[in-house]
């Protein structure tokens, strides 16, 4: 048995990937980086290769760029190959979009620990992934700070027990908490990318501003913890100190508190069940004067309601939700639509879809991606944007 655990990081150049490598660097005696994958940032990937010397790497969209000092996997599905490397004990899924779903499934089936930071995997394919996660030899560990918090508040399980009364999923409320619908129409890209607490990639930052990230997390919580979606309640907590809570039938509420630092839930997923000192910022209770909680405004911020609708419709609807949101956020970032119309495009896609009767498959998800993108392309062309 090797002295160190081999780790593959898919999406190593993004914000979660970079934080993951910070954690791995803090435990050189415990972890060895055996594979890295990036979509297009060849410069940062090369820096990571030079620092960690992984045996394997992949660059999906090369645009003529190359990396050296490692074996570069260049085939139809490099993520799948990296996720099933013989020397990989842990696979960190830090990519965005649906491309990592097959790699997640393959890693679980190959007996790997999967530290999952990719929201879309469970949102779009929870009906496929979670049965595998509960029966495969591998182990799924959530990395999102909220789901990592819920996991820590449950008694060592990803499934709620009979004495759990409620899961309280916290949300910062984003930069526009308290804004009116009229005020949201004037939001600029720069304002939407300025999150008050967290440093994240562009899409998830915009999703936080619309509350779609919380809609995704609502779906994820129901799948991850094998519970009815009504058991999960979204609570606005602007300070982002309480990352989530679990209420029990006896009236106890157990909460997980931490600083605004993704390295902590990443480390917990990597070192579970141990809690060694690591690179994450420590929380000082002197740093804040109060903790406040309030109900969300689902009339002004309707993304969570759209997410719940997609979840309850099932089938390919959650995949359409995810793809439509990604498309609309990208359109907003490129100034093709105003902020207030992001959810309009999502709703257009959900309204236009006609559900099939077959059980969900990866092919259905891929087709939902294509169909949604074509539909929204046509709508924006018709508008001349």
Order of alpha helices (4+ residues) and beta strands (2+ residues): beta-alpha-beta-alpha-beta-beta-alpha-beta-alpha-beta-alpha-beta-alpha-beta-alpha-alpha-alpha-alpha-beta-beta-beta-alpha-alpha-alpha-alpha-alpha
